[in-house]
């Protein structure tokens, strides 16, 4: 599953929803891998996933993609954790 990341909540909620579907027996198999995307000029969650640590480093946005240009995403650490747990990855474009 590929999703845009602004504040990070969409990705973390997708991961939560997939886990709940599995635990409720509504679907079979494994949860989908989560892949998050951010603009290169503002990609603090991507950089957090790439570093592999737990400390989000805020950024000053430098992109025309204003709707996802969140330099200090409130749910960034949760999004990174959801991506890692799913076996997915993050990329900036």
Phi and psi in degrees as a GROMACS rama.xvg file:
@    title "Ramachandran Plot"
@    xaxis  label "Phi"
@    yaxis  label "Psi"
@TYPE xy
-106.058  131.581  UNK-2
-141.072  146.268  UNK-3
-72.7125  149.831  UNK-4
-121.373  124.536  UNK-5
-112.675  -82.8188  UNK-6
-86.405  -8.56741  UNK-7
94.7401  -12.0129  UNK-8
-69.3223  -33.6091  UNK-9
-59.5753  -47.9931  UNK-10
-65.5632  -43.6702  UNK-11
-66.5131  -35.3961  UNK-12
-73.2478  -33.9012  UNK-13
-60.8827  -46.7676  UNK-14
-59.5372  -43.2672  UNK-15
-63.1972  -44.3055  UNK-16
-62.7887  -43.8772  UNK-17
-62.6593  -42.3396  UNK-18
-63.4709  -39.4233  UNK-19
-68.672  -37.8733  UNK-20
-59.2057  -44.8269  UNK-21
-64.0324  -47.6254  UNK-22
-67.6694  -25.8117  UNK-23
-83.3966  -5.16303  UNK-24
75.3754  17.5494  UNK-25
-79.3672  -20.3788  UNK-26
-139.781  161.894  UNK-27
-113.027  162.655  UNK-28
95.7657  -160.172  UNK-29
-95.9787  156.548  UNK-30
-67.7433  147.365  UNK-31
-64.6636  152.407  UNK-32
-74.959  140.623  UNK-33
-100.704  133.702  UNK-34
-125.951  124.369  UNK-35
-106.982  147.328  UNK-36
-127.404  139.126  UNK-37
-137.046  160.566  UNK-38
-69.8184  141.559  UNK-39
-57.1016  -34.5794  UNK-40
-76.5243  0.450567  UNK-41
-163.391  85.1608  UNK-42
-134.3  54.6985  UNK-43
-65.8517  -30.8671  UNK-44
-73.1339  -41.3094  UNK-45
-58.1638  -46.8862  UNK-46
-65.3038  -33.6697  UNK-47
-64.8374  -45.595  UNK-48
-61.8688  -44.8755  UNK-49
-62.0057  -40.2994  UNK-50
-70.4586  -32.0465  UNK-51
81.1691  7.79931  UNK-52
-100.76  -166.696  UNK-53
-116.055  7.79037  UNK-54
-104.683  107.674  UNK-55
-73.2823  132.214  UNK-56
-107.265  112.422  UNK-57
-60.2084  151.724  UNK-58
-130.557  154.355  UNK-59
-91.1163  119.268  UNK-60
-60.2953  137.663  UNK-61
-140.06  70.1214  UNK-62
-154.626  156.767  UNK-63
-86.0582  -7.66215  UNK-64
-81.7668  69.6257  UNK-65
-62.8711  -32.2487  UNK-66
-68.792  -19.6045  UNK-67
-117.453  10.616  UNK-68
-86.7306  74.9207  UNK-69
-108.944  103.947  UNK-70
-71.3304  -24.6248  UNK-71
-132.627  73.7178  UNK-72
-66.7047  126.734  UNK-73
-59.3353  -37.8843  UNK-74
-105.67  21.6953  UNK-75
-58.4838  -45.0064  UNK-76
-66.4473  -37.361  UNK-77
-66.5053  -39.3663  UNK-78
-63.207  -46.1964  UNK-79
-60.0704  -41.821  UNK-80
-64.1829  -42.4572  UNK-81
-63.2165  -41.2686  UNK-82
-62.2992  -48.7474  UNK-83
-61.7458  -45.8212  UNK-84
-62.6141  -30.207  UNK-85
-81.8381  -12.4375  UNK-86
84.381  13.1514  UNK-87
-89.4749  -157.406  UNK-88
-156.881  176.177  UNK-89
-133.523  149.745  UNK-90
-145.409  151.237  UNK-91
-109.595  143.923  UNK-92
